[in-house]
């Protein structure tokens, strides 16, 4: 689910590929970074280099996030996407409290800092606020008008508090609402169709420990 720390797990595994990192996009409606995504050909070249390096340095399975075909404006190569669609799945599970903390760290603390570094402290926070509200508007239809209005109000209040006082705690309200009312139902629907491929469930520490044993069980030629 969103906010469980999938990228944090990948960062700690040598036998992994951070597709979102290579694409410079977090893969969600709020996933655009301040700096632009690479061109498609540059993304594919970087991905190929990463795969080649791993092939020559490590035996066994690789871990990637279960991405959709599109990461921002970039397409995963079909061969990789089809392979991912047949691969075993480890489900990362964390508490709502931890997930809210991690989403806040990524999409509020870190992203706002990126905007302030790029545009300057005052203009940066203003640009960040515009981007977040525009991102929420992009999913208005899927949220429904009433729910969108409620969460938009929560986000606006958090952004006002953030800009006026530097206090980011109020962001937790809209984050939890988006996780429980928007992202989790979509995730559950998708996972229901993939249950036969699930081979493990656990938190970050458990997934890391499990994968170190799993990936060498069947060594790829």
Residue frames relative to the residue before (quaternion, step in Angstrom):
aa qw qx qy qz dx dy dz
X 1.0000 0.0000 0.0000 0.0000 0.00 0.00 0.00
X 0.6567 -0.5066 0.3829 0.4067 3.53 -1.25 0.42
X 0.8153 0.2760 -0.2093 0.4640 3.56 -0.96 0.92
X 0.5073 0.6625 -0.4308 0.3436 3.61 1.20 0.06
X 0.5540 -0.6423 0.3816 0.3672 3.60 1.23 -0.16
X 0.1632 0.8272 -0.5235 0.1226 3.58 1.05 0.70
X 0.6722 0.4876 -0.3048 0.4663 3.58 0.91 -0.88
X 0.6151 0.5470 -0.3479 0.4487 3.59 1.05 -0.69
X 0.6317 0.5120 -0.3260 0.4823 3.58 1.06 -0.73
X 0.6655 0.5059 -0.3100 0.4529 3.59 0.85 -0.93
X 0.6384 0.5458 -0.3251 0.4346 3.58 1.01 -0.82
X 0.7115 0.4458 -0.2517 0.4813 3.58 1.14 -0.57
X 0.6680 0.4757 -0.2984 0.4883 3.58 1.28 -0.03
X 0.4035 -0.7053 0.5221 0.2589 3.61 -0.69 0.98
X 0.7288 0.4054 -0.2274 0.5027 3.60 1.00 -0.83
X 0.5384 0.6030 -0.4152 0.4172 3.57 0.62 1.13
X 0.1992 -0.7357 0.6292 0.1522 3.54 -1.33 0.30
X 0.2370 -0.7574 0.5956 0.1242 3.55 -0.75 1.08
X 0.2290 -0.8184 0.5154 0.1104 3.56 0.05 1.33
X 0.6488 0.5128 -0.3220 0.4609 3.59 1.01 -0.76
X 0.6209 0.5359 -0.3385 0.4612 3.56 1.08 -0.69
X 0.6656 0.4894 -0.2973 0.4786 3.58 0.94 -0.87
X 0.7075 0.4484 -0.2517 0.4848 3.59 1.10 -0.73
X 0.3021 -0.7728 0.4948 0.2582 3.60 1.30 -0.24
X 0.6231 0.4594 -0.3482 0.5286 3.53 0.93 1.02
X 0.4095 -0.7421 0.4738 0.2392 3.60 -0.91 0.84
X 0.5380 -0.7015 0.3706 0.2847 3.57 1.23 0.21
X 0.6726 0.4369 -0.3192 0.5048 3.61 1.18 0.31
X 0.7226 -0.4094 0.3159 0.4589 3.56 -1.31 -0.05
X 0.7263 0.3743 -0.2116 0.5363 3.58 1.22 -0.54
X 0.4702 0.7766 -0.3494 0.2320 3.54 1.34 0.07
X 0.4907 0.6767 -0.4418 0.3258 3.60 1.21 -0.17
X 0.3106 -0.7389 0.5697 0.1816 3.57 -1.04 0.83
X 0.6589 -0.4974 0.3713 0.4250 3.58 -1.28 0.23
X 0.7089 0.3900 -0.2391 0.5369 3.58 1.00 -0.84
X 0.5593 -0.6522 0.3924 0.3283 3.62 -1.01 0.74
X 0.5681 -0.5581 0.4751 0.3743 3.54 -1.31 0.30
X 0.5442 -0.5942 0.4579 0.3755 3.60 -1.14 0.44
X 0.6095 -0.5003 0.4434 0.4262 3.55 -1.29 0.14
X 0.6648 -0.5180 0.3550 0.4046 3.59 -1.18 0.55
X 0.6834 0.4893 -0.2992 0.4517 3.59 0.85 -0.93
X 0.6482 0.5041 -0.3240 0.4698 3.62 1.02 -0.69
X 0.6105 0.5381 -0.3343 0.4755 3.57 1.09 -0.73
X 0.6889 0.4755 -0.2838 0.4677 3.59 0.84 -0.96
X 0.6335 0.5237 -0.3334 0.4618 3.60 1.02 -0.72
X 0.6609 0.4995 -0.3040 0.4705 3.59 0.93 -0.89
X 0.6394 0.5195 -0.3129 0.4727 3.57 1.06 -0.80
X 0.6546 0.5114 -0.3125 0.4609 3.60 0.94 -0.87
X 0.6441 0.5174 -0.3200 0.4637 3.59 0.97 -0.85
X 0.6480 0.5134 -0.3163 0.4653 3.58 0.96 -0.87
X 0.6612 0.5056 -0.3074 0.4612 3.60 0.92 -0.86
X 0.6579 0.5127 -0.3084 0.4574 3.58 0.94 -0.86
X 0.6475 0.5175 -0.3165 0.4612 3.58 0.95 -0.85
X 0.6738 0.4878 -0.2971 0.4688 3.57 0.95 -0.87
X 0.6208 0.5555 -0.3397 0.4366 3.58 1.02 -0.79
X 0.7378 0.4210 -0.2286 0.4756 3.58 0.98 -0.82
X 0.7465 0.4177 -0.2296 0.4642 3.60 1.14 -0.44
X 0.8071 0.1820 -0.0746 0.5567 3.60 1.10 -0.61
X 0.2681 -0.7369 0.5976 0.1675 3.56 -1.05 0.82
X 0.6818 0.4992 -0.3507 0.4038 3.55 -1.16 0.53
X 0.7511 -0.4173 0.2909 0.4207 3.53 -1.36 -0.13
X 0.2783 -0.7135 0.6149 0.1879 3.53 -1.34 0.42
X 0.2815 -0.7445 0.5768 0.1836 3.56 -1.18 0.55
X 0.0224 0.7541 -0.6560 0.0205 3.53 -1.10 0.87
X 0.5477 -0.5703 0.4763 0.3846 3.54 -1.27 0.26
X 0.4958 -0.6596 0.4837 0.2917 3.57 -1.11 0.74
X 0.0129 -0.8541 0.5173 -0.0522 3.55 0.42 1.32
X 0.4892 -0.5665 0.5470 0.3750 3.51 -1.35 0.18
X 0.6976 -0.4648 0.3176 0.4433 3.60 -1.22 0.16
X 0.7570 0.3516 -0.1713 0.5234 3.56 1.08 -0.80
X 0.0620 -0.7541 0.6531 0.0315 3.58 -0.92 0.98
X 0.7736 -0.0904 0.0141 0.6270 3.56 -0.03 1.28
X 0.7750 -0.2758 0.2330 0.5187 3.57 -0.64 -1.15
X 0.6121 0.5749 -0.3342 0.4278 3.59 1.29 0.01
X 0.3209 -0.7451 0.5605 0.1662 3.54 -1.13 0.80
X 0.4159 -0.6498 0.5691 0.2843 3.53 -1.08 0.75
X 0.5442 -0.5854 0.4696 0.3750 3.63 -1.04 0.64
X 0.5701 -0.6448 0.3876 0.3302 3.58 -0.89 0.94
X 0.6312 0.5473 -0.3467 0.4265 3.59 0.95 -0.82
X 0.6688 0.4746 -0.2975 0.4888 3.59 0.98 -0.84
X 0.6538 0.5281 -0.3183 0.4386 3.57 0.89 -0.91
X 0.6627 0.4904 -0.3069 0.4754 3.61 0.96 -0.81
X 0.6323 0.5216 -0.3329 0.4662 3.59 1.02 -0.75
X 0.6407 0.5178 -0.3177 0.4695 3.58 1.00 -0.82
X 0.6587 0.5353 -0.3017 0.4342 3.58 1.07 -0.75
X 0.7142 0.3974 -0.2492 0.5196 3.59 1.28 -0.23
X 0.5451 0.6695 -0.3754 0.3373 3.57 1.27 -0.28
X 0.5845 -0.5446 0.4568 0.3913 3.58 -1.24 0.40
X 0.2768 -0.7698 0.5612 0.1260 3.58 -1.16 0.67
X 0.1485 -0.7201 0.6700 0.1025 3.53 -1.11 0.84
X 0.2402 -0.7844 0.5597 0.1169 3.58 -0.70 1.08
X 0.2584 -0.7690 0.5727 0.1180 3.54 -0.71 1.17
X 0.0435 -0.8219 0.5670 -0.0337 3.59 -0.67 1.14
X 0.0829 0.7785 -0.6164 0.0845 3.57 -0.86 1.01
X 0.6254 -0.5486 0.4009 0.3835 3.58 -1.26 0.37
X 0.6288 -0.5291 0.4047 0.4010 3.56 -1.23 0.44
X 0.6292 0.5514 -0.3422 0.4277 3.60 0.94 -0.81
X 0.6775 0.4711 -0.2924 0.4832 3.58 0.89 -0.91
X 0.6417 0.5314 -0.3279 0.4452 3.59 0.98 -0.80
X 0.6349 0.5113 -0.3286 0.4770 3.58 0.98 -0.81
X 0.6316 0.5375 -0.3271 0.4530 3.58 0.98 -0.85
X 0.7132 0.4636 -0.2666 0.4532 3.57 0.86 -0.96
X 0.6244 0.5082 -0.3425 0.4844 3.60 1.03 -0.68
X 0.6358 0.5214 -0.3259 0.4666 3.58 0.97 -0.81
X 0.6487 0.5197 -0.3193 0.4551 3.59 0.93 -0.85
X 0.7273 0.4476 -0.2431 0.4600 3.58 0.91 -0.96
X 0.8207 0.3156 -0.1214 0.4606 3.55 0.68 -1.15
X 0.7081 0.3670 -0.2629 0.5430 3.59 1.25 -0.16
X 0.7673 0.3811 -0.2296 0.4617 3.59 0.35 -1.21
X 0.7441 0.4082 -0.2378 0.4723 3.60 0.68 -1.08
X 0.6952 0.4835 -0.2943 0.4431 3.59 0.84 -0.94
X 0.6314 0.5114 -0.3353 0.4768 3.60 1.00 -0.75
X 0.6320 0.5252 -0.3278 0.4661 3.59 1.04 -0.77
X 0.6138 0.5388 -0.3440 0.4632 3.61 1.04 -0.73
X 0.6689 0.4978 -0.2994 0.4638 3.57 0.91 -0.92
X 0.6743 0.4913 -0.3054 0.4591 3.59 0.93 -0.83
X 0.6258 0.5203 -0.3351 0.4747 3.58 1.07 -0.67
X 0.7099 0.4767 -0.2528 0.4527 3.55 0.97 -0.91
X 0.8152 0.2690 -0.1088 0.5013 3.59 0.87 -0.99
X 0.5677 -0.5432 0.4145 0.4592 3.59 1.23 -0.29
X 0.6806 -0.5454 0.2980 0.3879 3.63 -1.10 0.66
X 0.7388 0.4225 -0.2593 0.4565 3.63 0.71 -0.98
X 0.7151 0.4293 -0.2545 0.4894 3.57 0.73 -1.04
X 0.6006 0.5911 -0.3549 0.4048 3.57 1.08 -0.69
X 0.6827 0.4708 -0.2944 0.4750 3.60 0.87 -0.89
X 0.6294 0.5280 -0.3305 0.4647 3.57 1.07 -0.72
X 0.6601 0.4930 -0.2968 0.4828 3.59 0.96 -0.89
X 0.6219 0.5400 -0.3318 0.4599 3.59 1.03 -0.79
X 0.6606 0.5093 -0.3079 0.4576 3.59 0.90 -0.94
X 0.6458 0.5153 -0.3178 0.4652 3.60 0.95 -0.84
X 0.6583 0.5174 -0.3095 0.4506 3.56 0.95 -0.89
X 0.6745 0.5017 -0.3089 0.4449 3.61 0.87 -0.91
X 0.6742 0.4822 -0.3027 0.4704 3.60 0.91 -0.85
X 0.6362 0.5121 -0.3264 0.4759 3.59 1.06 -0.73
X 0.6289 0.5319 -0.3318 0.4599 3.61 1.02 -0.75
X 0.6475 0.5044 -0.3130 0.4779 3.57 1.01 -0.81
X 0.6395 0.5345 -0.3252 0.4468 3.58 1.00 -0.78
X 0.6129 0.5744 -0.3545 0.4107 3.58 1.11 -0.61
X 0.7387 0.3501 -0.2242 0.5305 3.60 1.17 -0.44
X 0.2607 0.8091 -0.4931 0.1851 3.58 1.25 0.37
X 0.6601 0.5175 -0.3190 0.4412 3.60 0.88 -0.92
X 0.6992 0.4683 -0.2784 0.4629 3.55 0.90 -0.91
X 0.6392 0.5092 -0.3257 0.4754 3.59 1.12 -0.57
X 0.3789 -0.6709 0.5333 0.3491 3.56 0.96 -0.91
X 0.6320 -0.6076 0.3364 0.3439 3.54 -1.02 0.83
X 0.6924 0.4832 -0.2906 0.4502 3.58 0.82 -0.97
X 0.6774 0.4798 -0.2943 0.4735 3.59 0.89 -0.90
X 0.6310 0.5286 -0.3328 0.4601 3.57 1.01 -0.80
X 0.6468 0.5226 -0.3236 0.4515 3.58 0.93 -0.84
X 0.6556 0.5150 -0.3089 0.4578 3.59 0.96 -0.87
X 0.7182 0.4390 -0.2610 0.4726 3.58 0.76 -1.04
X 0.5991 0.5532 -0.3571 0.4555 3.59 1.09 -0.65
X 0.6447 0.5125 -0.3111 0.4743 3.57 1.03 -0.78
X 0.6429 0.5178 -0.3140 0.4689 3.57 1.02 -0.81
X 0.6661 0.4958 -0.3014 0.4687 3.56 0.97 -0.88
X 0.6464 0.5229 -0.3269 0.4493 3.60 0.93 -0.86
X 0.6431 0.5156 -0.3206 0.4668 3.59 0.97 -0.82
X 0.6580 0.5056 -0.3032 0.4686 3.58 1.00 -0.85
X 0.6602 0.5023 -0.3044 0.4681 3.57 0.99 -0.84
X 0.6238 0.5291 -0.3377 0.4656 3.61 1.03 -0.74
X 0.6575 0.5009 -0.2990 0.4769 3.57 0.95 -0.92
X 0.6341 0.5431 -0.3063 0.4573 3.54 1.03 -0.87
X 0.7225 0.4518 -0.2496 0.4599 3.59 0.80 -1.02
X 0.7333 0.4512 -0.2408 0.4479 3.57 0.93 -0.88
X 0.8299 0.2009 -0.0605 0.5170 3.57 0.97 -0.85
X 0.4534 -0.6954 0.4508 0.3282 3.61 1.23 -0.16
X 0.5108 0.6374 -0.4096 0.4064 3.58 1.30 0.26
X 0.1603 -0.8352 0.5237 0.0497 3.60 -0.59 1.14
X 0.4212 0.7478 -0.4498 0.2472 3.62 1.22 -0.08
X 0.6315 0.5677 -0.3414 0.4030 3.59 1.03 -0.72
X 0.5195 0.6348 -0.4140 0.3946 3.59 1.22 -0.30
X 0.5548 0.6327 -0.3954 0.3681 3.59 1.12 -0.54
X 0.6062 0.5846 -0.3627 0.3990 3.60 1.08 -0.69
X 0.7338 0.3996 -0.2553 0.4865 3.61 0.69 -0.99
X 0.5900 0.5705 -0.3755 0.4305 3.60 1.09 -0.61
X 0.6809 0.4717 -0.3005 0.4728 3.59 0.84 -0.93
X 0.6286 0.5306 -0.3396 0.4560 3.59 1.02 -0.73
X 0.6702 0.4895 -0.3034 0.4681 3.61 0.92 -0.85
X 0.6430 0.5205 -0.3309 0.4540 3.59 0.97 -0.80
X 0.7603 0.4160 -0.2229 0.4463 3.57 0.68 -1.10
X 0.7817 0.3739 -0.1804 0.4654 3.59 0.97 -0.83
X 0.7710 0.3257 -0.1774 0.5177 3.60 1.17 -0.43
X 0.7836 0.3654 -0.2087 0.4570 3.57 0.47 -1.18
X 0.6709 0.5210 -0.3247 0.4160 3.63 0.84 -0.87
X 0.6556 0.4922 -0.3434 0.4583 3.66 0.84 -0.75
X 0.6406 0.5087 -0.3321 0.4697 3.62 1.00 -0.74
X 0.6486 0.5204 -0.3108 0.4603 3.56 0.97 -0.91
X 0.6700 0.5101 -0.3088 0.4423 3.58 0.84 -0.97
X 0.6275 0.5375 -0.3285 0.4576 3.57 1.04 -0.78
X 0.6850 0.4778 -0.2833 0.4714 3.58 0.91 -0.93
X 0.6774 0.5011 -0.3052 0.4436 3.59 0.91 -0.88
X 0.5762 0.5944 -0.3761 0.4161 3.58 1.06 -0.65
X 0.6874 0.4778 -0.2780 0.4711 3.59 1.09 -0.69
X 0.7333 0.4093 -0.2162 0.4980 3.60 1.26 -0.25
X 0.3065 0.8105 -0.4697 0.1688 3.59 1.28 0.10
X 0.6418 0.5535 -0.3369 0.4103 3.58 1.01 -0.76
X 0.6927 0.4659 -0.2795 0.4744 3.61 1.20 -0.38
X 0.5128 0.6514 -0.4228 0.3659 3.61 1.24 -0.12
X 0.0847 -0.8243 0.5597 0.0082 3.58 -0.68 1.12
X 0.8041 0.0704 -0.0396 0.5890 3.61 1.23 -0.25
X 0.0662 -0.7560 0.6494 0.0490 3.52 -1.29 0.60
X 0.3443 0.7371 -0.5392 0.2177 3.57 -1.01 0.76
X 0.6094 -0.5406 0.4187 0.4013 3.54 -1.32 0.07
X 0.7771 -0.3622 0.2186 0.4660 3.57 -1.28 0.02
X 0.6785 0.4920 -0.2994 0.4561 3.60 0.81 -0.97
X 0.6690 0.5056 -0.3012 0.4540 3.58 0.94 -0.89
X 0.6539 0.5085 -0.3176 0.4615 3.60 0.95 -0.84
X 0.6372 0.5293 -0.3248 0.4564 3.58 0.98 -0.83
X 0.6772 0.4851 -0.2894 0.4715 3.57 0.89 -0.92
X 0.6564 0.5170 -0.3130 0.4515 3.58 0.91 -0.91
X 0.7024 0.4977 -0.2969 0.4132 3.59 0.77 -0.97
X 0.6001 0.5676 -0.3687 0.4262 3.59 1.02 -0.64
X 0.6790 0.4323 -0.2850 0.5203 3.60 1.11 -0.60
X 0.6698 0.5399 -0.3074 0.4067 3.56 0.87 -0.96
X 0.7037 0.5293 -0.3047 0.3629 3.56 0.72 -1.06
X 0.7185 0.4221 -0.2575 0.4892 3.61 1.13 -0.48
X 0.4476 0.7051 -0.4542 0.3101 3.59 1.24 -0.03
X 0.7695 0.1346 -0.0735 0.6199 3.56 1.04 -0.84
X 0.1749 -0.8087 0.5553 0.0836 3.59 -0.16 1.25
X 0.3897 -0.7280 0.5179 0.2232 3.54 -0.77 1.08
X 0.5035 -0.6450 0.4711 0.3294 3.63 -1.06 0.69
